[in-house]
Amino acid sequence: MPETIFTVNRSIGYSETGPDGRLKVGSAFDFLQDAAADHAVRLGVSAADLMVLNLGWVLRQYHLTVKRHPAHGESIRISTWRHSHRRLYELREYEMEDDSGNRIMHARSSWVLINLQSRKPLRLDRNLHHRENGRAISWAVPSPPHPKRVDREITFPVRRHDLDVNRHANNAVFIQWALDTAPPETADTFFLKEINALFIAEALEGDALTSQAQMTEGGDSLSFLHRIVDIKTGRELSRMQSFWQHRSGF
């Protein structure tokens, strides 16, 4: 019988930490993605399982909240489970706990099953065999708002290093592209405490992109509205909102 809740234990490696010695946000998303991928293998719906059926998963939205960023050498436990929603969306929830059982990060994600050739979404109940649900997952995450101005902007090409097995830029890479627009002084004095990411279209190797951000100040907290755009077509590929808190109060 497939597990309804999948759990994995790991420790924070040196290469997974940033200048402050704590888990990088991109690495945190990699951890969650790895746990979900391992669970999907056990459920028989991994990327490899679906590829032979000409099917694939596409991430629609991701919402992460952070109580604290674990440090190098810490042991953590990640739990994840799935639940279908309206027969079209595959919801997945994640909890990251420290070795004392305290929740330090929490995330929800929304996925769509597509036909790899037509790229059109498909109903889950008509295209995948029965899978057991985990805990019920509520979804009340709004779409991030559009930036009204551009305060900071970086441009870059999509590199082969950015691609995953589906040959498009991985979602964790999108997150990092957005967060890279934060000024160095923000990254040095603030912690990321929440990010809400909407994924609209894929980015392929060689695409030229721009990552734009609008910043809002609020004393001990900051927020950014982000968007990632294909320079050639002008198409918006992703939109995000990030919230930051001063390290003295985190």
C-alpha positions as a Markdown table, in Angstrom:
| # | Residue | x | y | z |
|---|---|---|---|---|
| 1 | Met | 0.0 | 0.0 | 0.0 |
| 2 | Pro | 1.5 | 3.4 | -0.9 |
| 3 | Glu | 2.4 | 5.7 | 1.9 |
| 4 | Thr | 0.0 | 8.6 | 2.3 |
| 5 | Ile | 2.7 | 10.7 | 4.1 |
| 6 | Phe | 6.3 | 10.4 | 3.0 |
| 7 | Thr | 9.1 | 11.4 | 5.4 |
| 8 | Val | 12.9 | 11.8 | 4.8 |
| 9 | Asn | 15.7 | 12.8 | 7.2 |
| 10 | Arg | 18.8 | 14.7 | 6.2 |
| 11 | Ser | 21.3 | 17.2 | 7.4 |
| 12 | Ile | 22.3 | 20.6 | 6.1 |
| 13 | Gly | 25.5 | 20.3 | 4.0 |
| 14 | Tyr | 28.1 | 23.0 | 3.6 |
| 15 | Ser | 27.3 | 23.5 | -0.1 |
| 16 | Glu | 23.7 | 24.1 | 0.8 |
| 17 | Thr | 24.3 | 27.1 | 3.0 |
| 18 | Gly | 24.9 | 30.8 | 2.1 |
| 19 | Pro | 27.3 | 33.5 | 3.4 |
| 20 | Asp | 25.4 | 33.4 | 6.8 |
| 21 | Gly | 26.0 | 29.7 | 7.2 |
| 22 | Arg | 22.2 | 29.0 | 6.9 |
| 23 | Leu | 20.2 | 27.0 | 4.4 |
| 24 | Lys | 19.8 | 28.8 | 1.1 |
| 25 | Val | 16.3 | 29.3 | -0.1 |
| 26 | Gly | 17.1 | 27.6 | -3.4 |
| 27 | Ser | 18.5 | 24.6 | -1.5 |
| 28 | Ala | 15.3 | 24.5 | 0.7 |
| 29 | Phe | 13.2 | 24.3 | -2.5 |
| 30 | Asp | 15.5 | 21.6 | -3.8 |
| 31 | Phe | 15.0 | 19.6 | -0.5 |
| 32 | Leu | 11.2 | 19.8 | -0.9 |
| 33 | Gln | 11.4 | 18.9 | -4.5 |
| 34 | Asp | 13.6 | 15.9 | -3.8 |
| 35 | Ala | 11.2 | 14.6 | -1.1 |
| 36 | Ala | 8.2 | 15.0 | -3.5 |
| 37 | Ala | 10.0 | 13.3 | -6.3 |
| 38 | Asp | 10.9 | 10.3 | -4.0 |
| 39 | His | 7.4 | 10.1 | -2.9 |
| 40 | Ala | 6.1 | 10.2 | -6.5 |
| 41 | Val | 8.4 | 7.2 | -7.3 |
| 42 | Arg | 6.7 | 5.2 | -4.6 |
| 43 | Leu | 3.3 | 6.2 | -5.8 |
| 44 | Gly | 4.2 | 5.3 | -9.4 |
| 45 | Val | 3.7 | 8.8 | -10.8 |
| 46 | Ser | 7.3 | 10.1 | -11.1 |
| 47 | Ala | 8.5 | 12.1 | -14.1 |
| 48 | Ala | 10.0 | 8.9 | -15.5 |
| 49 | Asp | 6.8 | 6.9 | -14.9 |
| 50 | Leu | 4.6 | 9.5 | -16.6 |
| 51 | Met | 7.0 | 10.2 | -19.5 |
| 52 | Val | 6.3 | 6.8 | -21.0 |
| 53 | Leu | 2.6 | 7.7 | -21.0 |
| 54 | Asn | 3.4 | 11.0 | -22.7 |
| 55 | Leu | 2.3 | 12.8 | -19.5 |
| 56 | Gly | 4.1 | 15.2 | -17.2 |
| 57 | Trp | 3.7 | 17.4 | -14.1 |
| 58 | Val | 3.7 | 21.2 | -14.4 |
| 59 | Leu | 4.0 | 23.3 | -11.3 |
| 60 | Arg | 1.4 | 26.1 | -11.1 |
| 61 | Gln | 2.0 | 27.7 | -7.7 |
| 62 | Tyr | 4.2 | 27.4 | -4.7 |
| 63 | His | 3.8 | 29.1 | -1.3 |
| 64 | Leu | 6.6 | 28.8 | 1.4 |
| 65 | Thr | 6.6 | 30.2 | 4.9 |
| 66 | Val | 9.7 | 30.2 | 7.1 |
| 67 | Lys | 10.0 | 30.4 | 10.9 |
| 68 | Arg | 13.8 | 30.1 | 10.7 |
| 69 | His | 16.6 | 29.0 | 8.4 |
| 70 | Pro | 18.5 | 26.0 | 9.7 |
| 71 | Ala | 22.3 | 26.2 | 10.0 |
| 72 | His | 25.1 | 24.0 | 8.5 |
| 73 | Gly | 25.2 | 20.6 | 10.2 |
| 74 | Glu | 21.6 | 20.7 | 11.6 |
| 75 | Ser | 19.5 | 17.6 | 11.2 |
| 76 | Ile | 16.0 | 18.1 | 9.7 |
| 77 | Arg | 13.0 | 16.0 | 8.8 |
| 78 | Ile | 10.8 | 16.7 | 5.7 |
| 79 | Ser | 7.3 | 15.3 | 5.5 |
| 80 | Thr | 5.1 | 15.6 | 2.4 |
| 81 | Trp | 1.8 | 14.3 | 1.2 |
| 82 | Arg | -0.6 | 14.8 | -1.8 |
| 83 | His | -4.3 | 15.4 | -2.3 |
| 84 | Ser | -6.2 | 16.0 | -5.5 |
| 85 | His | -8.4 | 19.1 | -5.9 |
| 86 | Arg | -11.4 | 19.4 | -8.2 |
| 87 | Arg | -10.0 | 16.5 | -10.3 |
| 88 | Leu | -7.6 | 18.9 | -12.1 |
| 89 | Tyr | -5.1 | 20.1 | -9.6 |
| 90 | Glu | -2.7 | 18.0 | -7.6 |
| 91 | Leu | -1.9 | 19.7 | -4.3 |
| 92 | Arg | 1.1 | 18.8 | -2.3 |
| 93 | Glu | 2.0 | 20.0 | 1.2 |
| 94 | Tyr | 5.4 | 20.0 | 3.0 |
| 95 | Glu | 6.6 | 20.4 | 6.6 |
| 96 | Met | 10.3 | 20.8 | 7.5 |
| 97 | Glu | 11.1 | 20.2 | 11.2 |
| 98 | Asp | 14.3 | 20.4 | 13.2 |
| 99 | Asp | 15.6 | 17.6 | 15.3 |
| 100 | Ser | 13.5 | 18.7 | 18.3 |
| 101 | Gly | 10.3 | 18.4 | 16.2 |
| 102 | Asn | 9.8 | 22.1 | 15.8 |
| 103 | Arg | 8.3 | 23.2 | 12.4 |
| 104 | Ile | 10.8 | 25.6 | 10.7 |
| 105 | Met | 9.3 | 25.7 | 7.2 |
| 106 | His | 6.0 | 24.9 | 5.7 |
| 107 | Ala | 5.0 | 24.9 | 2.0 |
| 108 | Arg | 2.1 | 24.1 | -0.3 |
| 109 | Ser | 2.2 | 23.6 | -4.1 |
| 110 | Ser | -0.3 | 23.2 | -6.9 |
| 111 | Trp | 0.4 | 21.0 | -10.0 |
| 112 | Val | -1.3 | 20.3 | -13.3 |
| 113 | Leu | -1.0 | 17.1 | -15.3 |
| 114 | Ile | -0.4 | 17.8 | -19.0 |
| 115 | Asn | 0.0 | 15.9 | -22.3 |
| 116 | Leu | 3.7 | 16.4 | -23.2 |
| 117 | Gln | 2.9 | 16.7 | -26.9 |
| 118 | Ser | 0.0 | 19.1 | -26.8 |
| 119 | Arg | 1.0 | 20.8 | -23.5 |
| 120 | Lys | -2.7 | 20.8 | -22.6 |
| 121 | Pro | -3.9 | 20.1 | -19.0 |
| 122 | Leu | -5.7 | 16.8 | -18.3 |
| 123 | Arg | -8.1 | 15.6 | -15.7 |
| 124 | Leu | -6.4 | 13.5 | -13.0 |
| 125 | Asp | -9.2 | 11.0 | -12.5 |
| 126 | Arg | -9.2 | 10.1 | -16.2 |
| 127 | Asn | -5.5 | 9.7 | -16.7 |
| 128 | Leu | -3.9 | 8.4 | -13.5 |
| 129 | His | -4.8 | 5.3 | -11.5 |
| 130 | His | -6.2 | 5.6 | -8.0 |
| 131 | Arg | -3.7 | 7.0 | -5.4 |
| 132 | Glu | -4.3 | 7.4 | -1.7 |
| 133 | Asn | -4.6 | 10.9 | -0.4 |
| 134 | Gly | -2.6 | 12.1 | 2.6 |
| 135 | Arg | -4.0 | 14.7 | 5.0 |
| 136 | Ala | -6.5 | 17.1 | 3.6 |
| 137 | Ile | -4.9 | 20.2 | 2.0 |
| 138 | Ser | -6.6 | 23.5 | 2.0 |
| 139 | Trp | -5.8 | 25.9 | -0.8 |
| 140 | Ala | -6.5 | 29.6 | -0.3 |
| 141 | Val | -3.4 | 31.1 | -1.7 |
| 142 | Pro | -4.1 | 34.1 | -4.0 |
| 143 | Ser | -2.0 | 34.9 | -7.1 |
| 144 | Pro | 0.8 | 37.4 | -6.5 |
| 145 | Pro | 0.0 | 40.9 | -7.6 |
| 146 | His | 1.7 | 42.5 | -10.6 |
| 147 | Pro | 4.5 | 45.0 | -9.9 |
| 148 | Lys | 3.5 | 48.6 | -10.8 |
| 149 | Arg | 7.1 | 49.7 | -11.3 |
| 150 | Val | 10.6 | 48.3 | -11.7 |
| 151 | Asp | 13.1 | 49.2 | -8.9 |
| 152 | Arg | 15.7 | 46.6 | -9.7 |
| 153 | Glu | 16.3 | 44.5 | -12.8 |
| 154 | Ile | 18.8 | 41.8 | -13.9 |
| 155 | Thr | 19.1 | 40.1 | -17.3 |
| 156 | Phe | 20.6 | 36.7 | -18.0 |
| 157 | Pro | 20.4 | 33.7 | -20.4 |
| 158 | Val | 18.9 | 30.3 | -19.4 |
| 159 | Arg | 21.9 | 28.0 | -19.0 |
| 160 | Arg | 22.0 | 24.2 | -19.4 |
| 161 | His | 22.8 | 24.1 | -15.7 |
| 162 | Asp | 19.3 | 25.6 | -15.0 |
| 163 | Leu | 17.4 | 22.7 | -16.7 |
| 164 | Asp | 15.8 | 19.7 | -15.2 |
| 165 | Val | 14.8 | 16.3 | -16.7 |
| 166 | Asn | 12.0 | 18.0 | -18.6 |
| 167 | Arg | 14.6 | 20.2 | -20.3 |
| 168 | His | 13.1 | 23.4 | -19.0 |
| 169 | Ala | 14.3 | 25.7 | -16.2 |
| 170 | Asn | 13.6 | 24.1 | -12.8 |
| 171 | Asn | 11.2 | 25.9 | -10.4 |
| 172 | Ala | 13.9 | 26.3 | -7.8 |
| 173 | Val | 15.9 | 28.2 | -10.4 |
| 174 | Phe | 13.0 | 30.6 | -11.0 |
| 175 | Ile | 12.8 | 31.3 | -7.3 |
| 176 | Gln | 16.5 | 32.1 | -7.2 |
| 177 | Trp | 16.2 | 34.4 | -10.3 |
| 178 | Ala | 13.6 | 36.4 | -8.5 |
| 179 | Leu | 15.4 | 36.6 | -5.2 |
| 180 | Asp | 18.6 | 37.7 | -6.9 |
| 181 | Thr | 17.0 | 41.1 | -7.5 |
| 182 | Ala | 17.1 | 41.8 | -3.8 |
| 183 | Pro | 19.9 | 44.3 | -3.0 |
| 184 | Pro | 23.0 | 42.9 | -1.2 |
| 185 | Glu | 22.2 | 44.9 | 1.9 |
| 186 | Thr | 18.8 | 43.3 | 2.1 |
| 187 | Ala | 20.2 | 39.8 | 1.9 |
| 188 | Asp | 22.8 | 40.7 | 4.5 |
| 189 | Thr | 20.4 | 42.2 | 7.1 |
| 190 | Phe | 17.0 | 40.5 | 6.4 |
| 191 | Phe | 15.7 | 36.9 | 6.4 |
| 192 | Leu | 13.3 | 35.7 | 3.8 |
| 193 | Lys | 10.2 | 34.7 | 5.7 |
| 194 | Glu | 7.6 | 34.0 | 3.0 |
| 195 | Ile | 7.4 | 33.7 | -0.8 |
| 196 | Asn | 4.4 | 33.1 | -3.0 |
| 197 | Ala | 5.3 | 32.1 | -6.6 |
| 198 | Leu | 3.1 | 31.7 | -9.6 |
| 199 | Phe | 4.5 | 29.8 | -12.7 |
| 200 | Ile | 2.9 | 30.8 | -16.0 |
| 201 | Ala | 5.2 | 29.6 | -18.8 |
| 202 | Glu | 8.4 | 27.6 | -19.1 |
| 203 | Ala | 11.9 | 28.9 | -19.9 |
| 204 | Leu | 14.1 | 26.9 | -22.2 |
| 205 | Glu | 17.9 | 26.8 | -22.7 |
| 206 | Gly | 19.2 | 29.9 | -24.5 |
| 207 | Asp | 16.2 | 32.1 | -23.7 |
| 208 | Ala | 17.1 | 35.6 | -22.7 |
| 209 | Leu | 15.2 | 36.7 | -19.6 |
| 210 | Thr | 14.8 | 39.6 | -17.3 |
| 211 | Ser | 14.0 | 39.4 | -13.6 |
| 212 | Gln | 12.3 | 42.6 | -12.3 |
| 213 | Ala | 11.3 | 43.7 | -8.8 |
| 214 | Gln | 9.4 | 46.4 | -7.0 |
| 215 | Met | 10.4 | 47.0 | -3.4 |
| 216 | Thr | 8.2 | 48.2 | -0.5 |
| 217 | Glu | 9.7 | 49.2 | 2.8 |
| 218 | Gly | 8.1 | 48.8 | 6.2 |
| 219 | Gly | 10.6 | 49.3 | 9.0 |
| 220 | Asp | 11.7 | 45.9 | 10.2 |
| 221 | Ser | 10.2 | 44.2 | 7.2 |
| 222 | Leu | 10.4 | 44.4 | 3.4 |
| 223 | Ser | 8.4 | 43.0 | 0.6 |
| 224 | Phe | 9.1 | 42.7 | -3.1 |
| 225 | Leu | 6.9 | 42.1 | -6.1 |
| 226 | His | 8.7 | 40.1 | -8.7 |
| 227 | Arg | 8.2 | 39.1 | -12.3 |
| 228 | Ile | 10.3 | 37.2 | -14.8 |
| 229 | Val | 9.9 | 38.0 | -18.5 |
| 230 | Asp | 11.1 | 36.6 | -21.8 |
| 231 | Ile | 13.0 | 39.6 | -23.3 |
| 232 | Lys | 12.3 | 38.5 | -26.9 |
| 233 | Thr | 8.6 | 37.9 | -26.7 |
| 234 | Gly | 7.7 | 40.1 | -23.7 |
| 235 | Arg | 5.8 | 37.2 | -22.2 |
| 236 | Glu | 5.6 | 37.0 | -18.4 |
| 237 | Leu | 6.9 | 33.6 | -17.3 |
| 238 | Ser | 6.5 | 33.9 | -13.5 |
| 239 | Arg | 5.2 | 36.3 | -10.9 |
| 240 | Met | 6.1 | 36.3 | -7.2 |
| 241 | Gln | 5.8 | 38.1 | -3.9 |
| 242 | Ser | 8.5 | 37.8 | -1.2 |
| 243 | Phe | 8.4 | 39.0 | 2.4 |
| 244 | Trp | 11.5 | 39.7 | 4.5 |
| 245 | Gln | 12.1 | 40.4 | 8.2 |
| 246 | His | 15.1 | 42.0 | 9.8 |
| 247 | Arg | 17.4 | 39.5 | 11.3 |
| 248 | Ser | 17.2 | 41.1 | 14.8 |
| 249 | Gly | 13.5 | 40.2 | 14.9 |
| 250 | Phe | 13.6 | 36.8 | 13.3 |
